Amino acid sequence: MAKKSRQVDNRIQSSGHVINAAKTHAEQAAEKLAARAISVQGANTKATKEVFHILLAFLTDTLGASARSLDQAELRVLAERADDVGVREGRDTAAADLLRAAVRVKSMVSDALGTGGLHTYGLAGETPRAPRELASHARSVSDLMTNKPFLVTVEGVTFDSAAMAATLDAKANVLDQALATMLREEQELADQLGRRDSQVLAWIEDHQGTADTLVGLFRLAGRKDLSERVRPTNRALAGEEITPSAETTTSEDPSGGGPVQG
């Protein structure tokens, strides 16, 4: 099965790192923000620790939902592409079958009627290989044979244009159906790609909005180091890089005892 696009996978990983940073440090951030609210607004402030917990949970839930929607949109694209494999193989099989029949008919007409017969029934020159052109060619030959039928016996072998026309028609029908199915699958894939692209745009808005808000909250909580880690870069929003995990960086010790591994 095809893999997710690198850009989509990077975006989802970036979301996971931002969410993890917010959840991991939610208790500390909420406590420091609440303490700051008291110092600014007084003991009766409504910006309590519980309120900041609710706000942080809203931000992580929003980004998580957006990342899941993007992931699901990408999975639908992959499913459509997987469906296309069998459809494409069916089209190629039908085209190969019709091509063999068309080449046989050309050979039989040549044996029965000679070079003149090839011109009469549109068989002179190369037999088309492209599926659509091949189906059109087969129907054209079939129509000419129906309008100008022949029944010729050469050295004990009978050549019947009606049978040849019927064979070409039947195999052209199979190829036409395969081509119609292929076109429908291509349209369905284009639709899913469009939905995925729309979800990418929605994710960019959600990710930037969530991360920018976290940047401000972490700075107000005295964690500039964390604010820099979750700050969205243009490359991360484009899916060209992954926002690093906060756990892989050195952060300030809340107790003031110096750097520790976050």
Summary of the structure (lengths in Angstrom):
residues: 262
radius of gyration: 33.6
end to end distance: 37.3
largest distance: 111.5
contacts: 813
relative contact order: 0.15
helix: 75%
strand: 5%
